[in-house]
């Protein structure tokens, strides 16, 4: 990413340098050729043509600058979405690690360490900006993962004294793990699509 930023800086620097050199060359040529061309500029028809050509040149330069700025903005948006997706995927990988650990131990309501960790994970997912997701499939997988994790957290507080607590909780953990895995698989597809969009 650092290399991409420096490349973008170089291309912007090259653009500015090219504009300065172009203006300098134009002014220099004008300065040296003006005495010879001055009689021609007294012709009103030629002056109108020069003005028209100058206007066309200004329009072409404006279009070039707008295209360049549009490319820079698109690259910035691409980088922003890539960083967002890597952040959310990292969070989901952490959740998956905790879910796998939960599957292989005795699930009891008094295990505050496990349930508090899931509650913190849920808080992070609830503040995620869902408008940043690139595809509907990824958004659906995220919503399913968040809803399943929400069930785990709610069930722990509402049914901690239930006789079937370990069995029901194990099923919820398994269902959440499947949803998170689906999200991580879809996120890899989207990451690859973002990478190939250069």
C-alpha positions in Angstrom: 0.0 0.0 0.0 2.9 2.3 0.8 4.3 1.7 -2.7 0.9 2.5 -4.3 0.8 5.8 -2.4 4.3 6.7 -3.5 3.4 5.7 -7.1 0.3 7.9 -7.0 2.3 10.8 -5.5 4.9 10.4 -8.4 2.2 10.4 -11.0 0.6 13.6 -9.5 4.1 15.1 -9.3 4.8 14.2 -12.9 1.5 15.8 -14.0 2.3 19.1 -12.2 5.8 19.1 -13.6 4.5 18.5 -17.1 2.0 21.3 -16.7 4.8 23.7 -15.5 7.1 22.7 -18.3 4.3 23.0 -20.9 3.4 26.5 -19.7 7.1 27.5 -19.6 7.7 26.2 -23.2 4.6 28.0 -24.4 5.6 31.3 -22.8 9.1 30.9 -24.2 8.0 30.2 -27.7 5.5 33.1 -27.5 8.2 35.5 -26.3 10.6 34.7 -29.1 8.1 34.4 -31.9 5.8 37.4 -30.9 7.9 40.1 -32.7 7.7 38.1 -36.0 4.1 37.2 -35.7 2.8 40.5 -34.3 1.7 41.8 -37.8 -0.3 38.7 -38.3 -2.2 39.2 -35.0 -3.4 42.6 -36.2 -5.7 40.6 -38.6 -9.0 40.2 -36.6 -9.8 36.9 -38.3 -6.6 35.3 -37.2 -7.0 36.7 -33.7 -10.4 35.0 -33.5 -8.8 31.7 -34.7 -6.1 31.9 -32.1 -8.7 32.6 -29.4 -10.7 29.6 -30.5 -7.7 27.4 -30.5 -6.8 28.6 -27.0 -10.3 27.8 -25.8 -10.1 24.3 -27.3 -6.7 23.8 -25.6 -8.1 24.9 -22.3 -11.1 22.5 -22.6 -8.8 19.6 -23.5 -6.5 20.4 -20.5 -9.6 20.5 -18.2 -10.8 17.1 -19.5 -7.4 15.6 -19.0 -7.2 16.9 -15.4 -10.7 15.8 -14.6 -9.9 12.2 -15.9 -6.8 12.1 -13.8 -8.6 13.3 -10.7 -11.4 10.7 -11.3 -8.7 7.9 -11.5 -7.1 9.1 -8.3 -10.5 9.1 -6.5 -11.4 5.6 -7.8 -8.1 4.3 -6.5 -8.7 5.9 -3.1 -12.2 4.3 -2.9 -10.8 1.0 -4.0 -8.1 1.2 -1.2 -10.7 2.3 1.4 -12.9 -0.7 0.5 -10.0 -3.1 0.6 -8.9 -1.9 4.1 -12.4 -2.1 5.4 -12.9 -5.6 4.1 -9.5 -6.7 5.6 -10.5 -5.2 8.9 -13.9 -6.9 9.1 -12.4 -10.2 7.8 -9.8 -10.0 10.6 -12.6 -9.5 13.2 -14.5 -12.5 11.7 -11.4 -14.7 11.9 -11.0 -13.8 15.6 -14.7 -14.8 16.1 -14.2 -18.0 14.2 -11.2 -18.9 16.4 -13.3 -18.4 19.6 -16.2 -20.4 18.0 -13.9 -23.3 17.3 -12.5 -23.2 20.8 -16.1 -23.1 22.2 -17.1 -26.2 20.1 -14.5 -28.3 21.8 -15.1 -27.5 25.4 -18.0 -27.9 27.9 -20.4 -25.0 27.4 -21.7 -23.8 30.7 -23.5 -20.5 31.5 -20.9 -19.6 34.2 -18.1 -19.5 31.6 -18.1 -15.7 31.5 -14.8 -15.4 29.6 -16.3 -17.1 26.5 -19.6 -15.3 26.6 -18.1 -11.9 27.3 -15.8 -12.3 24.4 -18.7 -13.0 22.1 -20.6 -10.0 23.5 -17.6 -7.8 22.6 -17.4 -9.3 19.1 -21.1 -8.6 18.7 -20.6 -4.9 19.7 -17.9 -4.6 17.0 -20.2 -6.1 14.4 -23.1 -3.8 15.3 -21.1 -0.7 14.5 -19.8 -1.9 11.1 -20.8 0.3 8.2 -22.8 -2.2 6.0 -22.8 0.2 3.1 -19.2 -0.5 2.5 -19.8 -4.2 1.5 -19.1 -4.8 -2.2 -21.6 -7.5 -2.9 -25.1 -8.6 -1.7 -23.8 -12.1 -1.0 -21.2 -10.7 1.3 -23.7 -8.4 3.0 -26.1 -11.4 3.5 -23.3 -13.5 5.0 -22.4 -10.7 7.3 -26.0 -10.2 8.5 -26.4 -13.9 9.0 -23.2 -14.1 11.1 -24.2 -11.1 13.2 -27.7 -12.5 13.8 -26.3 -15.9 14.8 -23.8 -14.3 17.2 -26.6 -12.2 18.6 -28.6 -15.4 19.4 -25.6 -16.8 21.3 -25.3 -13.7 23.4 -29.1 -13.3 24.0 -29.6 -17.0 24.8 -26.8 -17.0 27.4 -28.5 -14.2 29.4 -32.1 -15.4 28.9 -31.7 -19.2 29.4 -28.6 -19.6 31.5 -30.5 -21.8 33.9 -32.1 -24.1 31.3 -31.3 -27.8 31.6 -30.7 -28.0 27.8 -28.3 -25.0 27.9 -25.1 -26.9 26.7 -27.0 -28.7 23.9 -28.8 -25.6 22.6 -25.7 -23.5 22.9 -23.5 -26.0 21.1 -26.0 -25.9 18.2 -25.9 -22.1 18.2 -22.1 -22.1 18.2 -22.1 -24.5 15.2 -24.6 -22.5 13.3 -22.7 -19.3 13.9 -19.4 -20.9 12.9 -21.0 -22.0 9.6 -22.2 -18.4 9.0 -18.8 -16.9 9.7 -17.1 -19.4 7.5 -19.5 -18.4 4.7 -18.6 -14.7 5.2 -14.9 -15.4 5.1 -15.2 -17.4 1.9 -17.3 -14.7 0.2 -14.9 -12.0 1.5 -12.0 -13.8 -0.3 -13.9 -13.7 -3.6 -14.6 -9.9 -3.1 -11.0 -9.2 -2.1 -9.8 -10.8 -5.3 -12.3 -8.8 -7.4 -11.1 -5.6 -5.7 -7.5 -6.5 -6.4 -8.2 -7.2 -10.1 -10.0 -3.8 -10.5 -6.7 -1.9 -11.0 
